[in-house]
Amino acid sequence: MKHLNHPVSMHSPRKFRPRLAGIVLVALAAVGFGAEVRSQSLEPRAYSNSPTGLNFVLVGFQNSNGAIELDPTLPVEDADAEVDTGYIGYVRTLEVAGNSAKLGVVLPYASLQADGFADGVFRERDAVGLADPTFFFSYNLFGAPALSVQEFKDYRQEKIIGVSLKVIAPLGDYDSDKLINISTNRWTLEPGIGISSAFGNWTLEASGAAAFYTDNNDFFNGQKREQDPIYSAQFHVTYTFPSKIWVAASTTYYEGGKTTIDSIEKDDIQENWRTGITLSLPLNRNQAVKLYGSRGVSTRTGTNFDIAGVLWQYRWGGGF
């Protein structure tokens, strides 16, 4: 692995300019689980009902690769990145005030490679390490009563309204002497609300969220980095087959996220669209595999990534 505080150049021994590295960090700071890629994540069936008392173990892999759309005033061209992320997670379904809820955690490990031309000189960076973990809680306010496995057999969804909260903790690998880090070195709080309506085998979903960030007071070379909230909306159409296989077509729009470094505002506000598809395949009573992919439709600034991943889940408890 190349050390991030020792520049690597294919054409010149000159030091890698902080401009490119800092911008790449802005776009990729916690790749796979940071603000940028999280905002691009599509989550069909995020607000759904499940029997209470269930446990889920999740193991997954995700590849993200593509261009980084930058402030056009910067002397950086053809900036690209690729991120491979492996992760494990745990989810528990609960009863809260008579309604169903979920509580969980996701622990990622990421490898990223970024490159581009700074003033005509090709530069590249690699980083590998623990990324920032995500803790989340969702609660269904309406239409999703807490039910046992036996009671759930007679449940038929109509309309569900739910709320959620994600917390991303700055516990990943971070070194302010290095230009690119896996961790963002800041907290993220993301409240959300969603509605899901079922019509036979079809389900229509809409949700909105706002991601708020604390400051990174130990940015590269001791600088302070601030970021405005990112606001996002998602829409999903899901079809469930009699075999319990389901497929979802999704789109998301997100905007905001302008950054300020040492009181200097950057021209990097995001106004981006993405579309994607998700396929869930039950293997047996306890196991399922999910395949998903998405790509950018329109990107003003930020990471215009193609994302593809696979997730395996195993469930137990609650009478299974």
Secondary structure, 3 states (H helix, E strand, C coil): CCCCCCCEECCCCCCCCHHHHHHHHHHHCCCCCCHHHHHHCCCCCCCCCCCCCCEEEEEEEEEEEEEEECCCCCCEEEEEEEEEEEEEEEEEEEEECCEEEEEEEEEEEEEEEEEEEECCEEEEEEEEEECCCEEEEEEEEECCECCCHHHHCCCCCCEEEEEEEEEECCCCCCCCCCCCCCCCCCCEEEEEEEEEEEECCEEEEEEEEEEEECCECCCHHHCCEEECCEEEEEEEEEEECCCCCEEEEEEEEEEECCEEECCEECCCCEEEEEEEEEEEEECCCCEEEEEEEEEEEECCCEEEEEEEEEEEEEEECCCC
